[in-house]
Amino acid sequence: MRLPSTVRFADDKVKKEFYKLENGNDSDKELFKFINQAMDNLEDNTFCGIQIPKKLIPKEYIKKYKIKNLWKYDLPRGWRLMYSIVGEEVIIICLILEWFDHKDYERRFRY
C-alpha cells in the first residue's frame, strides 16, 4: 500500500538538530542529505520503512511522544531514522523521532 504523507519533526529539539547538520562537518552534511532524501521518500510513501513490533518500541518514545507505532528507515552508512505514523483528520503525518548509527540503534533496542 502506498500512502502519501506530510513529514514533520516530533519536536523543536529534533528539528534544530537536523538543521545543525546542514552546516556541520562533511559527514554531518552527508547525513543531512540522507535524511532529506528519506523525508522525500516518506512524503511519497509513508510505509516505505520497516515497522518495529509494538513490544520492541522503547518506552521512552511512548512516554515522550505518545506514539502507538514505530517505523525504521535505513539510511546509508548504517544510520537509522526512526519515525511514527500519526493521523490528523484526513492528513497522514510522519513524525521524525531521531536518527543514529547502527551501534546506537542496537543499544536503543537492546539487541
MISERO-356124 format. One record per atom (N, C-alpha, C, CB): residue number from 1; residue in three letters; x negated, y negated, z. Coordinates in steps of 0.001 Angstrom, whole numbers, plus 524288, in hexadecimal, padded with zeros to 5 digits. Glycine has a CB too. Example, Ala and Ser with C-alpha at 12.3 -4.5 7.8 and 13.67 -1.06 7.14 Angstrom:
BEGIN
1|ALA|7CC7A|8163A|81E78
1|ALA|7CFF4|81194|81E78
1|ALA|7CC70|80CE4|81E78
1|ALA|7D3D4|81179|82356
2|SER|7CDCE|808CA|81BA8
2|SER|7CA9A|80424|81BE4
2|SER|7CD9C|7FFE2|81EBE
2|SER|7C8FC|80256|8165D
end
This chain:
BEGIN
1|MET|7FCB7|804A2|80000
1|MET|80000|80000|80000
1|MET|7FC8F|7FB25|80000
1|MET|803BA|7FFFE|804C3
2|ARG|7FDBD|7F789|7FC99
2|ARG|7FB04|7F289|7FC54
2|ARG|7FE82|7EE59|7FE9E
2|ARG|7F973|7F12A|7F6A2
3|LEU|7FC49|7EB40|80212
3|LEU|7FF60|7E716|80473
3|LEU|7FBF8|7E241|8051D
3|LEU|801AC|7E8DA|809CA
4|PRO|7FD29|7DE0C|8023E
4|PRO|7FA2F|7D938|802EC
4|PRO|7FB13|7D6F3|80861
4|PRO|7FBB5|7D530|7FEB6
5|SER|7F75F|7D3CF|80A2C
5|SER|7F7DB|7D179|80F58
5|SER|7F513|7CC36|80F80
5|SER|7F5A1|7D526|8138D
6|THR|7F5E2|7C98E|813C8
6|THR|7F2FD|7C4CC|81504
6|THR|7EEFE|7C64B|8192B
6|THR|7F6B9|7C03A|816F2
7|VAL|7EA38|7C48B|81890
7|VAL|7E61D|7C5D8|81C58
7|VAL|7E538|7C12A|81FE7
7|VAL|7E0EE|7C770|81987
8|ARG|7E527|7C243|824F8
8|ARG|7E414|7BE3F|828EA
8|ARG|7E04C|7C07F|82CE1
8|ARG|7E936|7BC58|82BA3
9|PHE|7DDC6|7BD0B|82FBB
9|PHE|7DA61|7BEBA|833FB
9|PHE|7DDA7|7BF51|838E8
9|PHE|7D5D3|7BACB|834DA
10|ALA|7DC32|7C309|83C2D
10|ALA|7DF22|7C427|840F2
10|ALA|7DF1B|7BF85|844B3
10|ALA|7DCE5|7C8F4|843A5
11|ASP|7DACC|7BC9D|844D4
11|ASP|7DA7C|7B7FF|84832
11|ASP|7D64F|7B450|84622
11|ASP|7D94C|7B98F|84DED
12|ASP|7D5F2|7AFB4|8487A
12|ASP|7D23A|7ABB8|846A9
12|ASP|7CC94|7AD6B|8475A
12|ASP|7D31E|7A69E|8498E
13|LYS|7CB79|7B071|84B5E
13|LYS|7C61A|7B23D|84C40
13|LYS|7C439|7B5A0|847B2
13|LYS|7C5BB|7B553|8516C
14|VAL|7C773|7B934|845F3
14|VAL|7C60F|7BC96|8418B
14|VAL|7C556|7B943|83C9C
14|VAL|7CA56|7C0DB|840A8
15|LYS|7C8CD|7B587|83BE3
15|LYS|7C880|7B210|83751
15|LYS|7C36C|7AEE8|83757
15|LYS|7CD3C|7AE56|83731
16|LYS|7C205|7ACB0|83BD5
16|LYS|7BD35|7A99B|83C3D
16|LYS|7B865|7ACF4|83B34
16|LYS|7BCCC|7A715|841A6
17|GLU|7B863|7B1B6|83D54
17|GLU|7B3F7|7B542|83C74
17|GLU|7B36B|7B690|836AB
17|GLU|7B4A3|7BA4F|83FA7
18|PHE|7B7CD|7B740|8340E
18|PHE|7B7AD|7B85F|82E73
18|PHE|7B52C|7B3E1|82B72
18|PHE|7BD37|7B965|82C63
19|TYR|7B6E9|7AF1F|82C71
19|TYR|7B4D7|7AAA8|82989
19|TYR|7AF33|7A95C|82AFC
19|TYR|7B83D|7A5EE|82A74
20|LYS|7AD6F|7AAEA|82F9A
20|LYS|7A7E4|7AA4A|830FF
20|LYS|7A474|7ADAD|82D85
20|LYS|7A6FA|7ABB1|836CA
21|LEU|7A67B|7B227|82BD7
21|LEU|7A374|7B59C|82870
21|LEU|7A1FB|7B2EB|82351
21|LEU|7A68B|7BA99|8274D
22|GLU|7A570|7AF97|82165
22|GLU|7A49E|7AD01|81C60
22|GLU|79F94|7A9CC|81C47
22|GLU|7A93D|7A983|81B21
23|ASN|79E1B|7A78E|820BD
23|ASN|79975|7A436|82104
23|ASN|794F9|7A6CA|823F4
23|ASN|79ACF|79F0F|8239B
24|GLY|79558|7ABDB|824E0
24|GLY|7914C|7AEA7|827C7
24|GLY|78CCA|7B046|82452
24|GLY|79395|7B367|82A65
25|ASN|789DD|7B422|82631
25|ASN|78572|7B616|8232B
25|ASN|78784|7B946|81E84
25|ASN|781BD|7B97A|826AC
26|ASP|783FC|7BB78|81B72
26|ASP|78590|7BE41|816B4
26|ASP|7892F|7C2DD|817D2
26|ASP|780C7|7C02B|813D2
27|SER|78822|7C5C8|81BF1
27|SER|78B85|7CA46|81D1E
27|SER|790E7|7C875|81F00
27|SER|788F4|7CDD0|8214B
28|ASP|79121|7C40D|821DA
28|ASP|7962A|7C1D1|8236C
28|ASP|79955|7C032|81EA1
28|ASP|79556|7BD14|82712
29|LYS|796B1|7BDA4|81AF3
29|LYS|79956|7BBE6|81630
29|LYS|79B55|7C088|81306
29|LYS|795A4|7B893|812D7
30|GLU|79842|7C4AD|812EE
30|GLU|799E5|7C960|8102E
30|GLU|79EB9|7CBC7|812CF
30|GLU|79564|7CD5F|80FFE
31|LEU|79EB8|7CC00|81802
31|LEU|7A32F|7CE09|81AE9
31|LEU|7A800|7CA99|819FC
31|LEU|7A1E9|7CE5A|820CE
32|PHE|7A74B|7C57B|819CD
32|PHE|7AB8C|7C1D8|81898
32|PHE|7ADFA|7C33C|81358
32|PHE|7A98D|7BC22|8188A
33|LYS|7AAA8|7C458|80F85
33|LYS|7AC80|7C5CB|80A4C
33|LYS|7AF80|7CAF8|80A78
33|LYS|7A7DB|7C632|80675
34|PHE|7AD7C|7CECF|80D58
34|PHE|7B01A|7D3E3|80DD0
34|PHE|7B586|7D34A|8104C
34|PHE|7ACBC|7D7B0|81113
35|ILE|7B5D5|7D02D|81474
35|ILE|7BAD6|7CF70|8172A
35|ILE|7BEAC|7CC80|813B0
35|ILE|7BA08|7CC77|81C5A
36|ASN|7BCB8|7C89D|810CE
36|ASN|7C013|7C5C9|80D25
36|ASN|7C271|7C974|80920
36|ASN|7BD02|7C17A|80A68
37|GLN|7BF3F|7CCFD|80709
37|GLN|7C126|7D0C1|80331
37|GLN|7C535|7D45F|805A8
37|GLN|7BC92|7D3F6|800EE
38|ALA|7C42C|7D60A|80A78
38|ALA|7C7E0|7D967|80D40
38|ALA|7CD11|7D694|80DFF
38|ALA|7C5A0|7DB19|81296
39|MET|7CCD6|7D196|80F61
39|MET|7D1A2|7CE97|8102B
39|MET|7D4AF|7CE1D|80B0E
39|MET|7D05F|7C920|8125B
40|ASP|7D1F9|7CD6D|806B4
40|ASP|7D49F|7CD57|8019A
40|ASP|7D74E|7D294|80094
40|ASP|7D0AC|7CC19|7FD28
41|ASN|7D48E|7D6D7|801BC
41|ASN|7D6C5|7DC10|800EB
41|ASN|7DB7C|7DCFC|80476
41|ASN|7D29B|7E045|801E9
42|LEU|7DB32|7DB19|8095A
42|LEU|7DF91|7DBB0|80CFE
42|LEU|7E44B|7D87D|80B42
42|LEU|7DDE9|7DA0D|81282
43|GLU|7E35C|7D3EF|80900
43|GLU|7E7B3|7D0D5|806F7
43|GLU|7EA6A|7D3B6|80284
43|GLU|7E5C4|7CB76|80517
44|ASP|7E769|7D677|7FF68
44|ASP|7E990|7D96E|7FB09
44|ASP|7EC60|7DE5E|7FCDF
44|ASP|7E53C|7DADE|7F738
45|ASN|7EA29|7E0F9|800CA
45|ASN|7EC73|7E5D2|802CD
45|ASN|7EB02|7E679|80888
45|ASN|7EA94|7EA9D|7FF93
46|THR|7EEA1|7E565|80BF3
46|THR|7EDA3|7E598|81193
46|THR|7EC18|7EB0C|81378
46|THR|7F26D|7E3C6|81481
47|PHE|7ED7F|7EF24|81079
47|PHE|7EC58|7F482|8120E
47|PHE|7E74B|7F6A1|80FA3
47|PHE|7F0DB|7F805|81094
48|CYS|7E3C9|7F33E|80DCD
48|CYS|7DF09|7F51D|80B3C
48|CYS|7DAF3|7F72A|80F14
48|CYS|7DCB0|7F0C7|80804
49|GLY|7DBC4|7F65E|81418
49|GLY|7D833|7F86F|8180F
49|GLY|7D9BF|7FDE1|819C5
49|GLY|7D807|7F4D7|81CC3
50|ILE|7D76C|7FF9D|81DF3
50|ILE|7D873|804C4|8202E
50|ILE|7DB09|803EE|82574
50|ILE|7D34E|80817|820B4
51|GLN|7DF93|80660|8263C
51|GLN|7E25E|805AE|82B2D
51|GLN|7DFB8|808C3|82F83
51|GLN|7E81D|80761|82AA0
52|ILE|7DF0B|80632|833FA
52|ILE|7DCCF|80896|838AA
52|ILE|7E14D|80B0F|83BBE
52|ILE|7D9BF|80470|83C16
53|PRO|7E0C0|80FF4|83D70
53|PRO|7E4E6|81253|840A2
53|PRO|7E601|80F0B|84581
53|PRO|7E35E|817EE|8423C
54|LYS|7EAFA|80EBD|846F1
54|LYS|7EC9A|80B77|84B5F
54|LYS|7E99D|80CBD|85066
54|LYS|7F270|80C1D|84C53
55|LYS|7E886|811B8|8514F
55|LYS|7E5D6|8132D|8561E
55|LYS|7E02F|81136|85644
55|LYS|7E5ED|81911|856C1
56|LEU|7DE0B|80FA5|851D0
56|LEU|7D8AA|80DB1|8519B
56|LEU|7D851|807B5|851A9
56|LEU|7D5FF|80FC2|84CC3
57|ILE|7DCBE|80512|8519E
57|ILE|7DC96|7FF52|851B2
57|ILE|7DA74|7FD91|856F8
57|ILE|7E227|7FCE9|850AD
58|PRO|7D628|7FA86|856ED
58|PRO|7D409|7F8A0|85BE6
58|PRO|7D81C|7F585|85EFA
58|PRO|7CF32|7F53B|85AED
59|LYS|7D871|7F6AF|863F1
59|LYS|7DC55|7F424|86750
59|LYS|7DB9F|7EE36|8676F
59|LYS|7DBFD|7F654|86CDF
60|GLU|7D6BF|7EC6D|866C9
60|GLU|7D5DB|7E6C8|866C7
60|GLU|7D888|7E424|86226
60|GLU|7D002|7E59E|866AC
61|TYR|7D8F4|7E6CF|85DB5
61|TYR|7DBC5|7E4A5|8593A
61|TYR|7E19A|7E43F|85A79
61|TYR|7DAE2|7E80D|8544A
62|ILE|7E3B1|7E850|85CD4
62|ILE|7E945|7E862|85E25
62|ILE|7EA79|7E404|86208
62|ILE|7EAE5|7EDC8|86070
63|LYS|7E71E|7E375|865F5
63|LYS|7E7EF|7DF79|869FD
63|LYS|7E736|7D9F5|867C7
63|LYS|7E428|7E05B|86E92
64|LYS|7E2F6|7D929|864EC
64|LYS|7E1AD|7D3EB|8630F
64|LYS|7E526|7D21D|85E8B
64|LYS|7DC0A|7D3C0|86161
65|TYR|7E631|7D5A3|85AD1
65|TYR|7E8FD|7D41C|85615
65|TYR|7EE96|7D635|855CF
65|TYR|7E602|7D5F4|85163
66|LYS|7F003|7D991|85985
66|LYS|7F545|7DBE2|859A3
66|LYS|7F697|7DEB2|85484
66|LYS|7F95D|7D7A2|85AB9
67|ILE|7F2C1|7E189|85270
67|ILE|7F387|7E445|84D7A
67|ILE|7F5D5|7E9AF|84E61
67|ILE|7EE59|7E4B4|84A7C
68|LYS|7F84C|7EBB7|84A59
68|LYS|7FA9E|7F0EE|84A94
68|LYS|7F823|7F4A2|8469C
68|LYS|8007F|7F09B|849A4
69|ASN|7F4B0|7F285|84354
69|ASN|7F1ED|7F5AC|83F78
69|ASN|7EC8E|7F356|83E92
69|ASN|7F508|7F602|83A46
70|LEU|7E90A|7F682|83C8C
70|LEU|7E3B6|7F4B3|83B8E
70|LEU|7E1BD|7F74A|83699
70|LEU|7E008|7F5ED|84043
71|TRP|7DF28|7F42D|83375
71|TRP|7DCFC|7F5FF|82E85
71|TRP|7D73F|7F482|82E3B
71|TRP|7E008|7F3B4|829D4
72|LYS|7D451|7F7AB|82B53
72|LYS|7CEB3|7F6C1|82A8B
72|LYS|7CDB3|7F61C|824BE
72|LYS|7CB55|7FB54|82CD6
73|TYR|7CACF|7F210|82373
73|TYR|7C929|7F12D|81E15
73|TYR|7C33D|7F1B1|81E12
73|TYR|7CB02|7EBA7|81BF4
74|ASP|7C140|7F560|81B10
74|ASP|7BB97|7F634|81AC7
74|ASP|7B91A|7F219|81745
74|ASP|7BA54|7FBC0|818BC
75|LEU|7B59C|7EF14|81992
75|LEU|7B296|7EB33|816BA
75|LEU|7AD63|7ED9A|81520
75|LEU|7B1BC|7E635|81A11
76|PRO|7AAA3|7EB4E|81152
76|PRO|7A56B|7ED47|80FE7
76|PRO|7A19B|7ED08|8147A
76|PRO|7A339|7EA2B|80B4E
77|ARG|79D7C|7F00D|8140D
77|ARG|79932|7F032|817DA
77|ARG|79AE3|7F1FB|81D49
77|ARG|796BD|7EADF|81840
78|GLY|79EFE|7F52A|81D90
78|GLY|7A09C|7F778|82289
78|GLY|7A3DC|7F3F3|8260B
78|GLY|79BF4|7F91E|8256E
79|TRP|7A561|7EF52|8242F
79|TRP|7A8B0|7EBE2|82747
79|TRP|7AE55|7EDB9|82706
79|TRP|7A83D|7E633|8255F
80|ARG|7B164|7EC7B|82B0A
80|ARG|7B6EA|7EDDF|82B59
80|ARG|7BA15|7E8FD|82C9A
80|ARG|7B7DB|7F231|82F86
81|LEU|7BE7E|7E868|829FD
81|LEU|7C222|7E42D|82B03
81|LEU|7C709|7E69F|82D54
81|LEU|7C364|7E0F6|825EB
82|MET|7C884|7E4F4|831F3
82|MET|7CD21|7E70D|83492
82|MET|7D19F|7E339|833E0
82|MET|7CC0A|7E813|83A7A
83|TYR|7D631|7E552|83273
83|TYR|7DAB8|7E1F8|831C9
83|TYR|7DFAF|7E4D7|83366
83|TYR|7DB21|7E019|82C1D
84|SER|7E3BB|7E1D8|8343E
84|SER|7E8CB|7E3F8|835AA
84|SER|7ECD2|7E1BB|831F7
84|SER|7EA30|7E2BD|83B71
85|ILE|7F0E7|7E4A4|83100
85|ILE|7F516|7E2E6|82D85
85|ILE|7F9C3|7E16C|830DF
85|ILE|7F692|7E739|8296E
86|VAL|7FB7B|7DC97|8304A
86|VAL|7FFF9|7DAAE|8333D
86|VAL|803CF|7D831|82F70
86|VAL|7FE46|7D6B4|8378A
87|GLY|808B1|7D7FD|830EC
87|GLY|80CA7|7D5A0|82D99
87|GLY|80ED6|7D0B9|83008
87|GLY|81103|7D974|82C85
88|GLU|80F7B|7CCC8|82CEC
88|GLU|81222|7C7FB|82E7A
88|GLU|81667|7C723|82A7C
88|GLU|80E47|7C325|82ECB
89|GLU|81B3A|7C7ED|82C27
89|GLU|81FB2|7C7A7|828A4
89|GLU|81EB3|7CB72|82421
89|GLU|8209A|7C1EA|82699
90|VAL|81E67|7C98A|81F52
90|VAL|81D6C|7CCFE|81AE1
90|VAL|817E0|7CC6C|818D2
90|VAL|8214D|7CBE5|81687
91|ILE|81489|7C9D6|81BC7
91|ILE|80F14|7C91D|81A3F
91|ILE|80BC4|7CD14|81D2E
91|ILE|80D2F|7C36B|81B60
92|ILE|8087C|7CFDF|81A66
92|ILE|804DA|7D387|81CCB
92|ILE|7FFB6|7D0AA|81D97
92|ILE|8041D|7D88F|81960
93|ILE|7FD8A|7D125|8224C
93|ILE|7F8BA|7CE5E|823A7
93|ILE|7F4A9|7D238|82599
93|ILE|7F9C6|7CA23|827D3
94|CYS|7EFE5|7D1BF|823A3
94|CYS|7EB73|7D4B6|825A8
94|CYS|7E87F|7D12D|82961
94|CYS|7E7CF|7D6BA|82124
95|LEU|7E7DA|7D2D5|82E49
95|LEU|7E4E0|7CFD6|8321E
95|LEU|7DF5D|7D20E|83271
95|LEU|7E793|7CFF0|83791
96|ILE|7DB6F|7CEED|83156
96|ILE|7D605|7D08E|831CD
96|ILE|7D499|7D054|83793
96|ILE|7D24A|7CD09|82E6A
97|LEU|7D30D|7D4BD|839CD
97|LEU|7D1CD|7D515|83F59
97|LEU|7CBFE|7D44D|84057
97|LEU|7D388|7DA51|84184
98|GLU|7C8B4|7D715|83D88
98|GLU|7C30D|7D673|83E10
98|GLU|7C057|7D9BD|839EF
98|GLU|7C12C|7D802|843A0
99|TRP|7BB37|7D918|8399E
99|TRP|7B802|7DC55|83631
99|TRP|7B30D|7DD94|83928
99|TRP|7B6CB|7D98C|830D7
100|PHE|7B0C0|7E1F8|837E2
100|PHE|7ABF1|7E387|83A7F
100|PHE|7A93D|7E7AC|8374F
100|PHE|7AD07|7E583|8400E
101|ASP|7A441|7E88B|83890
101|ASP|7A155|7EC8E|835BE
101|ASP|7A303|7F1F6|837AA
101|ASP|79B56|7EBC6|83677
102|HIS|7A111|7F5F3|834FE
102|HIS|7A2CF|7FB43|83626
102|HIS|7A19B|7FCDE|83BC7
102|HIS|7A043|7FF15|83263
103|LYS|79D17|7FB3B|83DC5
103|LYS|79B9A|7FC95|84323
103|LYS|79F88|7FA5E|84714
103|LYS|79610|7FA88|8445C
104|ASP|7A0ED|7F569|84674
104|ASP|7A4B7|7F302|84A01
104|ASP|7AA30|7F53C|84930
104|ASP|7A4CB|7ED13|8493F
105|TYR|7AB56|7F6BC|84450
105|TYR|7B05E|7F94B|84333
105|TYR|7B0C3|7FE65|84641
105|TYR|7B0FF|7FA57|83D3C
106|GLU|7ACA9|8017E|84611
106|GLU|7ACAA|80677|848F0
106|GLU|7AD1D|8057E|84ED3
106|GLU|7A7A4|809A0|847B8
107|ARG|7AA8E|80171|850BA
107|ARG|7AAC5|80028|8563D
107|ARG|7B056|7FE90|857D4
107|ARG|7A6E0|7FBC3|8577F
108|ARG|7B2CB|7FB4C|8549B
108|ARG|7B814|7F968|855C1
108|ARG|7BBF8|7FDFE|85602
108|ARG|7B9D5|7F562|8518F
109|PHE|7BB59|801BD|8526B
109|PHE|7BF06|80613|8521E
109|PHE|7BD14|80AF4|854D8
109|PHE|7C030|8074E|84C8A
110|ARG|7B8C6|80A62|857A8
110|ARG|7B68C|80E88|85AE9
110|ARG|7B5A4|81399|857E7
110|ARG|7BA18|80F96|85F82
111|TYR|7B364|81321|85323
111|TYR|7B207|817C6|85019
111|TYR|7ACCC|819D0|851F1
111|TYR|7B1E1|81690|84A2A
end
